[in-house]
Structures are given as C-alpha cells and as structure tokens.
Amino acid sequence: MFEKLLVANRGEIAIRVMAACEELGIETVAIYSDADRNAGHVAYADEAYNVGPAPAADSYLDGETIVETAKRAGADAIHPGYGFLAENADFARRVEDAEGITWVGPKSETMERLGEKTKARTVMDEAGVPVVPGTNDPVEDAETVAELGEEYGYPIAIKAEGGGGGRGMKIVRDAAEVEDALEAAKREGEAYFDNDSVYVETYLDSPKHIEVQILADEHGNVRHLGERDCSLQRRHQKVIEEAPSPALSDALREEIGEAARRGVREAGYTNAGTVEFLVEDSVGPEAQRGGGSDAAGPAFYFMEVNTRIQVEHTVSEEITGIDIVAWQIRVAAGEELDFEQDDVGFDGHAIEFRINAENPANEFAPTPGHLETYDPPSSVGVRLDHAVSQADDIGGDYDSMIAKLIVHAPDRERCFRRSQRALKHFEVEGVHTTIPFHRLMLENDVFRGGEHTTRYLDEELPPERLTDAVERWGSTAGGASARPASARTLTVEVDGRRFEVLVENGLVAAEDAAAGDAGDGGGASPAEAGAITAEMQGTILSVDVSAGETVSAGDVVCVLEAMKMENDVVAAVDGTVADVAVSAGDSVDQGDTLLTLE
C-alpha cells in the first residue's frame, strides 16, 4: 500500500479522497492555489503546498508543477479526483513516467482511447454495446454536418471529442443552425478540453440519463455497482442524482449493467469508472437498439465513459456499502477485488443533492459571496460531503458547488421524506443556493413519479415556480455592501497599535480598529462610465463585437466562462463600442472592464 498520496484537486472531493486515505493508513498531501490558502481541504491534509495563482490554468491545471510538488513532498501516488486534470491522459502519462509515483486511475492509453468520444464509440460498438447513431470519425466542415443532418434527420448533436457535462455540445434543429453551432462546439472544445475536434450523432429529444458505476482491477475482474439516474439536469449539468433509477425494469437494469461490464472489459479498463447511457422510448432500427427482445420497450444507447470518480459516486456507495474511492486506491496498489458480481447487493434508495452557490430564480447564475450562516443538517440517513464552514468566502474562481447532501432510506418514498427534513434544516445565509430548487423538486409530481427527462428543467418546468421557491425558501444573499468574495480581514500590530487590514483583490485598505478611521491604501477604482464589467472571475471564450460597432440593449458582446458555466455578457443599453479591453482566452477578475460603450 502507498505511504503518502497527493490529491491533485480541491474542495469536497479532495477531502473525500483524504478520508479514504486515512482509513487505509496513508498520509495525505494537498495542493492549493492562492485563492485557496484557507480552504477546507488544505486544513484537512497532513501537509499542503501552493501550486500557483488563482486561475486554474496556472495552478490546478499545471501538471508539471503538480508532479514536481509530489516529488518534493515524497508522495508515492497521485489521485486526481474529478474535474481539472482527472481525465487528462497527458497528465496521467506524466505521472506514470515519474519515478516512484503511481497514478490512481485507469492507464493513460485507456483514458486516451475512451476519453475521445469517437474512439469510445468504436470500442463500445465492437463490444456489442448499442451506440447512438452517428459518426465514429471527426467532422471538419459545415457541409458535412448538414449532410449528416439530412441523413439522420434533425435534430442532431455536434459534440466535442473531449467534451462532457454538456460543454462542447450544440444541438442543431435545422440546416440554418449548422454553421454557428459547429463554430461554437469547436470553440468550446478548444477552450475546455484543448481539442477542437467534434463529431455528430442523432440527438435524442427526451431521454433518461442513466449511468453505471464500475470497478475493475488489474487481475481481470470487472464489477458493476448498479445504476444511477442523473436525468434531472439544467443546461446538461446534473443537479440531483439517485440510485437506483425509478424508471428501469429489473430486466433493463440487468442488461445495462452487463453491457457496461462488457464494454469496459473489452477496453481493458482498470480502476473506477462510469459508463453513461441514454434511455428513450422512441427508438431507431432494431439493430441499433438495446433493451433485449422487447421491441416495444425502451432502448438504451451508450453515450460516454467517464474515466474517473464521479461527483455522484456517493449514492452508489450508500446503496451498496462499497467504498469506491478506497477501492480506487487499492486497485492502483495492485490489489484484487475481493467480491464477486453476485455479492453486490442493493440496499434501499439514495439521493444526492448538489448544493451550489447559484440563484435558481436567475437561471442558476453563480452567486459568489460570504457564508454568514452555514449550518448543515445531520441525523439518521444523512451524509454531507463538503469542504466549507461558516464565515468562509465562496469565490468565483472554480465550480459553484459548495456541498453534496446525500440521503439514504429503505425505499424511495421514505428517502423523499427524509430529504425534505434534511433540506428544511440546511441553513445557509449570505449567498443564494440551490436548496429552494431541491425542496421544490421534492414536491414536484413529475420528479416524484420518475417521469422527468434531461429536458424537463430547461424546457418544461415553468420559471415562475423557481422564483416562487426562492421567495419561499431562499437564503438571504449578500447585497452590494457584502464583503467581496476575494476579500480577507487580517489583524496586525504596528508600533503597538492594532489595525485591521482588509486585503481585497490584491489591494490593501487599513482600518483603525479602535477609532474606525480609514488608513492608508485604497480600493479598486470605480468602473468608468459606460463600462461593461465582469460580474465574476472567469475566462473570456469569445468577443462578439469590435470598436466602432453599434449595439442594442440585450445584444451579446462577449462570452465569459465562469464556475464551469458559459455566460453571455450583454449590453444593458444601446450604444457604440468605444473600446474592447479583452480578447478570447483572457482571464478576468470580478469588476474588470471588458469593453466600453459610448
């Protein structure tokens, strides 16, 4: 077994991995950016190292620095968690090539083969796993996409080869949309995954999103731990997951599980992973169907393999009693799975609620801020995976998720009642969260009946219900006077006199603690008149206007990626673009001027 493991991640998943290490007797090493100096995962670890400034590209995505840090710390293993470099085959290869360090995950060549969606489709097709009709090779131009649209019938989906979570995917409903959609998919693929290659497949309009958790060791053993239903999504981002799925028959459940095992075995996959499927009643030719001989029943189609631990692995752990993260580490250490497929039992029902710093009434827009109150629930059947505490600042540098509430009960109905109790007692003040949305869903007949599809939130749930839910159950979010997410107060003593120093966006403003007078230093300069500024820290994906161009109120002037979401920045008034201060690829801070109108 390993002696010391570095977790190449942050937040709750870093703590989750460290907890598994503690039980295995392994020392832990955290890494952190400048924005995470006081983060929960840093305090939890046995030791911690700074790997760079706040932008992920300069810290959590800096593979070279991370491996060098592991060597410096004397770590003999690296666990990537999820996100960041978790599915980066080049990073996995870098770790594999580092003397004395083991990669906790599938082999880099397997990650490369399954991480690119066209290659994964080919592997699964050869293993006899049903795939969505589409291309197994990249497409290069709009004409080819339009031809495929005519061949398959609209709608079709253009997808980035390295994509996931809806990023790099564009839906095309007629030929007129092809050119813009192709450009956007390629742009997002390059921005998110450093790969602008895309492919095309039939778009299933109303599917269920079903995924199967698998574990495979280096001794030829492959097990599945049942399925999870991840159909409740907004903009292709999961918000609630549950296990088992309320929509599958026992026969279909067994068939999907065995298809997942067959596919990863044929791929030579090891460690933990997830095989994702789409399940839909409207189906294509029988030769392309899953679902056995029941031609009238639902069909299932392979979508992708996630070559890492998933956010929602927790619900599989709750119903099986199997510590998936611990098995990731044990498999990487060469151990053999000590249970057979028939030994895997399923106890009751589990639901995971992603508690995000987002405002459901404002299209789930991220809401960085200061946690004035943070009082999560406890008691029977409640698990909380988190890395925050009261008085923490929730910045806009990374993902908006602040906690995962997982509820387990003997059956789904009781799990709902237990979830209602837990969410009622989950108190958060200072930022908007998704708690009101979750409470709404527990009263929603479509969700309760298991009839929701991936389209339900975006296209069928009336927006006014979300507004009502926030008004009914929402927290008090910080207003304009609230401390900025990037601010910290330090107490210092100079010549025997006590001062409180506010460090804000790298600038210092001192306050006399005794008299309250303002000290030396200043704050950020107010934005110039007519300026359109960044509402949060992020990366500019595209700039859609140029100097001298006339814009109208509501026009998109640029696209900002923040907290894993693509946000349109729009003009608030009519005007002419006087100056553009940013370019695609630039990192910006909250309050930075993006462009100026006159």
C-alpha positions as CSV (number, residue, x, y, z in Angstrom):
1,M,0.0,0.0,0.0
2,F,1.1,3.6,-0.6
3,E,2.7,5.7,2.2
4,K,1.8,9.2,1.0
5,L,-0.8,10.3,-1.6
6,L,-1.1,13.7,-3.2
7,V,-4.6,14.8,-4.2
8,A,-4.5,16.8,-7.3
9,N,-7.7,18.6,-6.6
10,R,-9.6,20.8,-4.2
11,G,-12.8,21.1,-2.2
12,E,-15.0,18.3,-1.1
13,I,-13.6,15.7,-3.4
14,A,-10.1,16.3,-2.1
15,I,-11.4,15.7,1.5
16,R,-13.3,12.6,0.3
17,V,-10.1,11.1,-1.1
18,M,-8.2,12.1,2.1
19,A,-10.8,10.4,4.3
20,A,-10.3,7.2,2.3
21,C,-6.5,7.5,2.7
22,E,-6.8,8.0,6.5
23,E,-8.7,4.7,6.8
24,L,-6.1,3.0,4.7
25,G,-3.2,4.4,6.8
26,I,-1.9,6.7,4.0
27,E,-0.6,10.2,4.7
28,T,-2.1,13.0,2.6
29,V,-0.8,15.9,0.6
30,A,-3.0,18.8,-0.5
31,I,-2.3,21.3,-3.2
32,Y,-3.8,24.8,-3.3
33,S,-3.9,28.0,-5.3
34,D,-3.5,31.5,-3.9
35,A,-7.3,31.7,-3.8
36,D,-7.5,28.5,-1.6
37,R,-4.9,29.3,1.1
38,N,-7.6,29.0,3.8
39,A,-9.7,26.3,2.1
40,G,-11.1,23.3,4.0
41,H,-9.1,20.7,2.0
42,V,-5.9,22.5,2.9
43,A,-6.5,22.3,6.6
44,Y,-7.6,18.7,6.4
45,A,-4.5,17.3,4.8
46,D,-1.3,16.2,6.6
47,E,0.7,18.7,4.6
48,A,-0.1,21.2,1.8
49,Y,1.8,23.0,-1.0
50,N,1.0,26.1,-3.0
51,V,1.0,25.4,-6.8
52,G,0.2,28.8,-8.2
53,P,-2.2,31.8,-8.6
54,A,-6.0,31.6,-8.6
55,P,-6.6,30.9,-12.3
56,A,-6.9,27.1,-12.6
57,A,-4.7,27.2,-15.7
58,D,-1.8,28.4,-13.5
59,S,-2.4,26.1,-10.6
60,Y,-4.8,23.1,-10.6
61,L,-4.2,22.5,-14.3
62,D,-0.4,22.9,-14.1
63,G,0.5,19.2,-14.4
64,E,4.3,19.8,-14.4
65,T,4.2,21.7,-11.1
66,I,1.8,19.2,-9.5
67,V,4.1,16.3,-10.3
68,E,7.2,18.2,-9.1
69,T,5.2,19.0,-5.9
70,A,4.5,15.3,-5.4
71,K,8.2,14.6,-5.7
72,R,9.1,17.4,-3.3
73,A,6.5,16.0,-0.7
74,G,7.7,12.5,-1.1
75,A,4.3,11.2,-2.3
76,D,4.2,7.8,-4.0
77,A,0.7,8.2,-5.5
78,I,-1.4,10.9,-7.1
79,H,-5.3,10.8,-7.1
80,P,-6.9,13.4,-9.5
81,G,-10.4,13.5,-8.0
82,Y,-12.8,14.7,-10.7
83,G,-12.6,17.8,-13.0
84,F,-9.4,19.6,-13.6
85,L,-6.8,17.0,-14.8
86,A,-8.8,13.9,-13.8
87,E,-9.5,12.8,-17.4
88,N,-6.3,14.3,-18.9
89,A,-4.4,11.4,-20.5
90,D,-1.3,13.5,-20.9
91,F,-1.2,14.2,-17.1
92,A,-1.8,10.6,-16.3
93,R,1.1,9.7,-18.6
94,R,3.3,12.3,-16.9
95,V,2.5,10.7,-13.5
96,E,3.1,7.2,-14.9
97,D,6.5,8.3,-16.2
98,A,7.5,9.9,-12.9
99,E,9.8,7.5,-11.0
100,G,8.3,6.2,-7.7
101,I,4.8,7.7,-8.2
102,T,1.6,5.7,-9.1
103,W,-1.4,7.1,-10.9
104,V,-4.6,6.3,-9.2
105,G,-6.8,5.8,-12.2
106,P,-7.0,3.9,-15.5
107,K,-3.9,3.7,-17.7
108,S,-3.2,6.7,-19.8
109,E,-3.6,4.9,-23.1
110,T,-7.1,3.6,-21.9
111,M,-8.0,7.1,-20.9
112,E,-7.0,8.4,-24.3
113,R,-8.9,5.7,-26.1
114,L,-12.1,6.2,-24.1
115,G,-11.8,9.9,-23.4
116,E,-12.1,10.9,-27.1
117,K,-15.8,10.2,-27.8
118,T,-15.3,8.9,-31.4
119,K,-12.8,6.3,-30.2
120,A,-15.0,5.3,-27.3
121,R,-18.0,4.8,-29.7
122,T,-15.8,2.5,-31.8
123,V,-14.7,0.5,-28.8
124,M,-18.3,0.0,-27.5
125,D,-19.6,-0.8,-30.9
126,E,-17.1,-3.5,-31.3
127,A,-18.0,-4.9,-27.8
128,G,-21.7,-5.1,-28.9
129,V,-22.8,-2.2,-26.8
130,P,-25.6,-0.2,-28.5
131,V,-24.4,3.3,-29.6
132,V,-26.4,6.3,-30.7
133,P,-26.4,6.5,-34.5
134,G,-23.7,8.9,-35.5
135,T,-20.1,9.3,-36.8
136,N,-17.1,7.4,-35.4
137,D,-14.8,9.9,-37.0
138,P,-14.4,13.6,-36.5
139,V,-16.2,16.0,-38.9
140,E,-14.4,19.1,-40.2
141,D,-16.9,21.3,-42.0
142,A,-20.4,22.6,-42.0
143,E,-21.3,21.0,-45.3
144,T,-20.6,17.5,-43.9
145,V,-22.6,18.3,-40.8
146,A,-25.5,19.4,-42.9
147,E,-25.3,16.2,-45.0
148,L,-25.4,14.2,-41.8
149,G,-28.4,16.1,-40.6
150,E,-30.2,15.1,-43.8
151,E,-29.1,11.5,-43.4
152,Y,-30.0,11.1,-39.7
153,G,-32.8,13.6,-39.6
154,Y,-32.8,16.7,-37.3
155,P,-32.2,17.3,-34.5
156,I,-28.6,16.3,-34.4
157,A,-25.9,17.0,-31.8
158,I,-22.4,18.3,-32.6
159,K,-20.2,17.2,-29.7
160,A,-16.6,18.0,-28.8
161,E,-14.5,14.8,-28.7
162,G,-13.1,15.6,-25.3
163,G,-16.4,17.0,-24.0
164,G,-18.6,16.2,-21.1
165,G,-21.3,17.7,-18.9
166,G,-22.8,19.5,-21.9
167,R,-19.7,21.5,-22.6
168,G,-18.8,21.4,-26.2
169,M,-22.2,20.2,-27.3
170,K,-24.5,22.1,-29.6
171,I,-28.0,21.0,-30.7
172,V,-28.9,21.6,-34.3
173,R,-32.6,21.6,-35.3
174,D,-32.3,22.6,-38.9
175,A,-29.6,23.3,-41.6
176,A,-29.7,27.0,-41.0
177,E,-28.1,26.5,-37.5
178,V,-25.3,24.3,-38.6
179,E,-22.5,26.8,-39.2
180,D,-22.9,28.7,-36.0
181,A,-23.3,25.5,-33.9
182,L,-20.2,23.9,-35.4
183,E,-18.2,27.0,-34.7
184,A,-19.4,27.2,-31.1
185,A,-18.8,23.5,-30.4
186,K,-15.3,23.7,-31.8
187,R,-14.6,26.9,-29.8
188,E,-15.8,25.3,-26.5
189,G,-13.9,22.1,-27.2
190,E,-10.7,24.1,-27.6
191,A,-11.4,26.3,-24.6
192,Y,-12.4,23.5,-22.2
193,F,-10.5,20.5,-23.5
194,D,-7.7,21.8,-25.6
195,N,-9.2,19.8,-28.5
196,D,-11.5,21.4,-31.2
197,S,-12.3,18.1,-32.8
198,V,-16.0,17.3,-33.0
199,Y,-18.3,14.6,-34.1
200,V,-22.0,14.3,-34.9
201,E,-24.8,12.0,-33.6
202,T,-28.5,11.7,-33.5
203,Y,-30.0,13.9,-30.8
204,L,-32.4,12.1,-28.6
205,D,-35.0,14.6,-27.6
206,S,-36.4,13.2,-24.4
207,P,-34.0,10.6,-22.9
208,K,-33.3,9.4,-19.4
209,H,-29.7,9.8,-18.4
210,I,-28.6,6.5,-16.8
211,E,-25.0,5.7,-15.7
212,V,-23.4,2.6,-14.4
213,Q,-20.7,2.6,-11.8
214,I,-17.9,0.0,-12.5
215,L,-14.8,-1.2,-10.7
216,A,-12.1,-3.2,-12.5
217,D,-8.8,-4.5,-11.1
218,E,-5.6,-5.4,-12.8
219,H,-6.4,-9.2,-12.5
220,G,-9.2,-9.3,-15.0
221,N,-12.1,-8.7,-12.6
222,V,-14.9,-6.3,-13.6
223,R,-17.9,-5.5,-11.4
224,H,-20.7,-3.1,-11.7
225,L,-22.3,-1.4,-8.7
226,G,-25.7,-0.7,-10.2
227,E,-27.0,2.3,-12.0
228,R,-27.7,5.9,-11.1
229,D,-30.4,8.1,-12.6
230,C,-29.0,11.5,-13.5
231,S,-31.8,12.8,-15.7
232,L,-32.6,16.0,-13.7
233,Q,-30.2,18.5,-15.3
234,R,-30.1,22.1,-16.2
235,R,-28.1,23.0,-19.3
236,H,-26.7,19.5,-19.3
237,Q,-25.3,19.9,-15.8
238,K,-26.6,17.4,-13.2
239,V,-28.3,18.8,-10.1
240,I,-29.9,15.7,-8.4
241,E,-28.9,12.1,-8.8
242,E,-30.4,9.0,-7.3
243,A,-29.8,5.2,-7.2
244,P,-31.4,3.0,-8.3
245,S,-33.3,4.6,-11.2
246,P,-37.1,4.7,-10.6
247,A,-37.6,4.3,-14.4
248,L,-35.9,1.0,-15.2
249,S,-37.4,-2.5,-15.1
250,D,-35.3,-5.2,-13.5
251,A,-34.6,-6.8,-16.9
252,L,-33.4,-3.5,-18.4
253,R,-31.4,-2.8,-15.3
254,E,-29.6,-6.1,-15.6
255,E,-29.0,-5.6,-19.3
256,I,-27.5,-2.2,-18.9
257,G,-25.2,-3.3,-16.1
258,E,-23.9,-6.2,-18.1
259,A,-23.4,-4.0,-21.2
260,A,-21.3,-1.7,-19.1
261,R,-19.2,-4.6,-17.8
262,R,-18.7,-6.0,-21.3
263,G,-17.7,-2.7,-22.7
264,V,-15.0,-1.8,-20.1
265,R,-13.7,-5.4,-20.1
266,E,-13.2,-5.2,-23.9
267,A,-11.5,-1.8,-23.5
268,G,-9.0,-3.3,-21.0
269,Y,-10.2,-0.7,-18.4
270,T,-9.0,-0.8,-14.8
271,N,-9.9,1.2,-11.7
272,A,-13.2,3.0,-11.1
273,G,-15.2,4.5,-14.0
274,T,-18.7,5.3,-15.1
275,V,-20.4,4.1,-18.3
276,E,-23.2,6.6,-19.3
277,F,-26.2,5.7,-21.3
278,L,-29.3,7.4,-22.7
279,V,-32.6,5.6,-22.4
280,E,-35.6,6.6,-24.5
281,D,-38.9,5.1,-25.6
282,S,-38.7,6.4,-29.1
283,V,-36.1,4.2,-30.8
284,G,-34.3,3.6,-34.0
285,P,-33.7,0.4,-36.0
286,E,-33.8,-2.8,-34.1
287,A,-30.2,-3.5,-34.9
288,Q,-29.2,-0.3,-33.0
289,R,-31.4,-0.9,-30.0
290,G,-30.6,-2.0,-26.5
291,G,-33.4,-3.4,-24.3
292,G,-33.3,-7.0,-25.5
293,S,-36.1,-8.7,-27.4
294,D,-38.9,-6.4,-26.2
295,A,-39.2,-4.3,-29.3
296,A,-41.9,-2.1,-27.8
297,G,-39.8,-1.3,-24.7
298,P,-37.2,1.4,-24.0
299,A,-33.9,1.4,-25.9
300,F,-30.6,2.2,-24.3
301,Y,-27.6,3.7,-26.1
302,F,-24.0,4.2,-25.0
303,M,-23.1,7.8,-24.5
304,E,-19.6,8.0,-23.0
305,V,-17.2,6.6,-20.4
306,N,-16.0,8.9,-17.5
307,T,-12.6,7.6,-16.7
308,R,-12.6,8.9,-13.1
309,I,-14.6,9.1,-10.0
310,Q,-17.9,10.9,-10.4
311,V,-19.5,13.6,-8.3
312,E,-22.4,11.3,-7.7
313,H,-20.5,8.2,-6.7
314,T,-21.9,8.8,-3.2
315,V,-25.3,7.3,-4.0
316,S,-23.8,4.1,-5.3
317,E,-21.7,3.8,-2.1
318,E,-24.8,4.3,0.0
319,I,-26.9,1.5,-1.5
320,T,-24.0,-1.0,-1.9
321,G,-21.9,-0.2,1.2
322,I,-18.8,-0.3,-1.0
323,D,-16.2,2.4,-0.6
324,I,-15.5,3.3,-4.2
325,V,-12.7,5.7,-3.5
326,A,-10.9,3.3,-1.2
327,W,-11.1,0.7,-4.0
328,Q,-9.6,3.1,-6.5
329,I,-6.6,3.4,-4.3
330,R,-6.4,-0.4,-3.5
331,V,-6.7,-1.3,-7.2
332,A,-3.9,1.2,-8.1
333,A,-1.8,-0.5,-5.4
334,G,-2.3,-3.8,-7.2
335,E,-4.9,-5.4,-5.0
336,E,-7.6,-7.7,-6.4
337,L,-11.3,-7.0,-5.9
338,D,-12.4,-9.3,-3.1
339,F,-16.1,-9.6,-4.1
340,E,-18.0,-11.3,-7.0
341,Q,-20.7,-9.6,-9.0
342,D,-23.3,-11.7,-7.2
343,D,-22.0,-10.4,-3.9
344,V,-23.0,-6.8,-4.8
345,G,-26.3,-6.1,-3.1
346,F,-28.5,-3.0,-3.3
347,D,-30.0,-1.7,0.0
348,G,-32.8,0.9,-0.3
349,H,-32.6,4.2,-2.1
350,A,-30.2,7.2,-2.1
351,I,-30.5,10.7,-3.5
352,E,-27.7,13.3,-3.9
353,F,-28.5,17.0,-3.9
354,R,-25.8,19.3,-5.2
355,I,-25.8,22.4,-3.0
356,N,-24.5,25.1,-5.4
357,A,-23.9,28.8,-4.8
358,E,-26.4,29.6,-7.6
359,N,-29.6,31.5,-7.8
360,P,-32.3,29.2,-9.3
361,A,-34.6,32.2,-9.9
362,N,-31.9,33.8,-12.2
363,E,-31.2,30.8,-14.5
364,F,-29.0,29.2,-11.9
365,A,-26.4,32.0,-12.2
366,P,-23.4,31.6,-9.8
367,T,-23.6,33.8,-6.7
368,P,-20.2,34.1,-5.0
369,G,-20.2,35.7,-1.6
370,H,-19.6,35.3,2.1
371,L,-21.2,32.5,4.2
372,E,-22.7,34.4,7.0
373,T,-24.5,31.3,8.2
374,Y,-23.7,27.7,7.3
375,D,-25.5,25.1,9.4
376,P,-26.0,21.8,7.6
377,P,-28.3,19.0,8.8
378,S,-27.4,15.7,10.4
379,S,-29.2,12.8,12.0
380,V,-30.2,9.4,10.6
381,G,-29.7,8.7,6.9
382,V,-27.9,12.0,6.2
383,R,-24.4,12.2,4.7
384,L,-22.7,15.5,3.9
385,D,-19.6,15.8,1.7
386,H,-18.3,19.3,1.8
387,A,-15.2,21.5,2.5
388,V,-16.7,24.8,3.7
389,S,-17.5,26.3,7.1
390,Q,-19.4,29.3,8.4
391,A,-17.7,32.6,7.6
392,D,-15.9,31.1,4.5
393,D,-15.8,33.1,1.3
394,I,-17.3,31.4,-1.8
395,G,-15.2,32.8,-4.6
396,G,-16.0,32.7,-8.3
397,D,-12.7,31.1,-9.3
398,Y,-14.0,27.5,-9.6
399,D,-17.0,25.3,-9.6
400,S,-20.1,26.7,-7.8
401,M,-20.8,23.5,-5.7
402,I,-20.2,24.1,-2.0
403,A,-21.6,20.8,-0.7
404,K,-23.3,17.5,-1.5
405,L,-26.2,16.3,0.6
406,I,-26.7,12.6,0.3
407,V,-29.8,11.0,1.9
408,H,-30.3,7.2,2.2
409,A,-33.5,5.4,3.3
410,P,-35.1,1.9,2.9
411,D,-37.2,3.0,-0.1
412,R,-37.6,6.0,-2.5
413,E,-40.8,7.4,-0.8
414,R,-39.1,7.4,2.6
415,C,-36.0,8.8,1.0
416,F,-38.1,11.7,-0.2
417,R,-39.5,12.4,3.3
418,R,-36.1,12.1,4.9
419,S,-34.7,14.5,2.2
420,Q,-37.4,17.1,2.9
421,R,-36.5,17.0,6.6
422,A,-32.8,17.4,5.8
423,L,-33.2,20.3,3.4
424,K,-35.5,22.1,5.7
425,H,-32.8,22.2,8.3
426,F,-30.0,23.1,5.9
427,E,-29.4,26.8,6.7
428,V,-27.3,29.0,4.5
429,E,-27.2,32.8,4.6
430,G,-25.0,35.2,2.6
431,V,-25.3,33.5,-0.8
432,H,-28.1,32.1,-2.9
433,T,-28.1,28.3,-3.1
434,T,-29.9,25.6,-4.9
435,I,-31.7,24.5,-1.7
436,P,-35.0,26.1,-2.7
437,F,-34.9,24.3,-6.0
438,H,-34.3,20.9,-4.3
439,R,-37.2,21.5,-2.0
440,L,-39.4,22.4,-5.0
441,M,-38.4,19.1,-6.7
442,L,-39.4,17.0,-3.7
443,E,-42.9,18.4,-4.1
444,N,-42.9,18.1,-7.9
445,D,-45.2,15.4,-9.3
446,V,-43.0,14.7,-12.4
447,F,-39.9,14.2,-10.4
448,R,-41.7,12.2,-7.7
449,G,-43.1,10.0,-10.4
450,G,-39.7,9.4,-12.0
451,E,-41.1,10.7,-15.3
452,H,-38.6,13.5,-15.8
453,T,-36.1,13.5,-18.7
454,T,-33.0,15.5,-19.4
455,R,-35.2,18.2,-21.0
456,Y,-37.5,18.7,-18.1
457,L,-35.8,21.6,-16.2
458,D,-34.8,23.6,-19.3
459,E,-38.0,23.2,-21.3
460,E,-40.9,22.1,-19.2
461,L,-40.6,23.4,-15.6
462,P,-42.3,26.9,-15.5
463,P,-39.6,29.5,-14.5
464,E,-42.1,31.2,-12.1
465,R,-42.0,28.1,-9.9
466,L,-38.3,28.6,-9.4
467,T,-38.9,32.2,-8.5
468,D,-41.6,31.2,-6.0
469,A,-39.3,28.6,-4.5
470,V,-36.5,31.1,-3.9
471,E,-39.0,33.6,-2.4
472,R,-40.5,30.8,-0.2
473,W,-37.3,29.0,0.9
474,G,-34.4,31.1,-0.3
475,S,-31.5,32.4,1.9
476,T,-30.5,36.0,2.4
477,A,-27.8,36.7,-0.2
478,G,-25.2,39.4,0.5
479,G,-26.0,42.7,-1.2
480,A,-23.8,45.4,-2.6
481,S,-22.4,46.1,0.9
482,A,-21.4,42.5,1.4
483,R,-17.7,41.7,1.6
484,P,-16.3,40.7,-1.9
485,A,-15.6,37.0,-2.2
486,S,-11.9,37.7,-2.7
487,A,-11.5,39.9,0.5
488,R,-9.9,38.9,3.8
489,T,-9.5,40.8,7.0
490,L,-6.2,40.4,8.9
491,T,-5.4,41.8,12.3
492,V,-1.9,43.3,12.6
493,E,0.0,45.4,15.1
494,V,2.3,48.3,14.1
495,D,4.3,50.1,16.8
496,G,2.0,48.8,19.4
497,R,-1.1,49.9,17.6
498,R,-3.7,47.4,16.4
499,F,-5.1,47.6,12.9
500,E,-7.5,45.5,10.9
501,V,-6.3,45.2,7.3
502,L,-8.7,44.4,4.5
503,V,-7.0,42.6,1.6
504,E,-9.3,43.0,-1.4
505,N,-8.4,41.9,-4.9
506,G,-4.7,42.2,-4.1
507,L,-5.2,45.8,-2.7
508,V,-4.9,46.8,1.0
509,A,-7.2,49.1,2.9
510,A,-6.4,49.6,6.6
511,E,-9.0,50.4,9.3
512,D,-8.1,51.7,12.7
513,A,-9.7,49.1,14.9
514,A,-10.0,51.5,17.8
515,A,-11.3,54.6,16.1
516,G,-12.7,53.2,12.9
517,D,-10.8,55.8,10.8
518,A,-9.7,54.8,7.3
519,G,-6.0,54.1,7.0
520,D,-3.5,54.2,4.1
521,G,-4.2,52.3,1.0
522,G,-7.2,52.3,-1.3
523,G,-9.7,50.1,-3.0
524,A,-10.4,49.2,-6.6
525,S,-11.1,52.2,-8.8
526,P,-14.7,52.6,-9.8
527,A,-15.5,51.5,-13.3
528,E,-15.5,54.2,-15.9
529,A,-18.8,55.4,-17.2
530,G,-20.2,53.2,-20.0
531,A,-18.1,50.3,-19.0
532,I,-19.4,46.7,-19.2
533,T,-17.6,44.8,-16.4
534,A,-17.2,41.2,-15.4
535,E,-19.7,40.1,-12.8
536,M,-17.4,37.3,-11.7
537,Q,-13.9,35.9,-12.3
538,G,-13.5,33.7,-15.3
539,T,-12.1,33.3,-18.8
540,I,-13.2,35.1,-22.0
541,L,-14.4,32.5,-24.5
542,S,-15.2,34.9,-27.3
543,V,-15.6,38.6,-28.1
544,D,-18.5,39.2,-30.4
545,V,-18.2,42.9,-31.1
546,S,-15.4,45.3,-32.2
547,A,-14.6,49.0,-31.7
548,G,-17.0,51.3,-33.6
549,E,-19.8,48.7,-33.8
550,T,-23.3,49.7,-32.8
551,V,-25.0,47.5,-30.3
552,S,-28.5,47.4,-28.8
553,A,-29.6,46.6,-25.3
554,G,-29.6,42.9,-24.8
555,D,-27.0,42.1,-27.5
556,V,-24.3,39.6,-26.5
557,V,-21.0,41.4,-26.5
558,C,-18.8,38.6,-25.2
559,V,-19.0,35.1,-23.6
560,L,-17.5,34.5,-20.2
561,E,-16.8,31.1,-18.8
562,A,-17.0,31.0,-15.0
563,M,-17.6,28.3,-12.5
564,K,-17.8,25.7,-15.4
565,M,-20.7,27.7,-17.0
566,E,-20.8,29.7,-20.2
567,N,-22.3,33.1,-19.5
568,D,-23.4,35.6,-22.1
569,V,-22.4,39.2,-21.3
570,V,-24.9,41.6,-22.8
571,A,-25.2,45.3,-23.3
572,A,-27.5,47.0,-20.8
573,V,-28.2,50.0,-23.1
574,D,-27.9,51.0,-26.8
575,G,-24.6,52.4,-27.8
576,T,-21.4,52.3,-29.8
577,V,-18.4,50.2,-28.8
578,A,-15.7,52.7,-27.9
579,D,-13.0,50.2,-26.7
580,V,-12.6,46.5,-26.3
581,A,-10.3,45.6,-23.3
582,V,-10.2,41.8,-23.6
583,S,-9.6,39.0,-26.1
584,A,-10.6,35.4,-26.3
585,G,-8.6,33.4,-23.7
586,D,-8.0,36.3,-21.3
587,S,-8.6,35.7,-17.6
588,V,-10.6,38.4,-15.9
589,D,-11.4,39.3,-12.3
590,Q,-14.8,40.4,-10.9
591,G,-15.2,44.1,-11.7
592,D,-12.7,44.2,-14.6
593,T,-13.7,46.3,-17.6
594,L,-14.5,44.2,-20.6
595,L,-15.4,46.9,-23.0
596,T,-16.7,50.5,-23.0
597,L,-19.8,51.9,-24.7
598,E,-20.5,55.5,-25.6
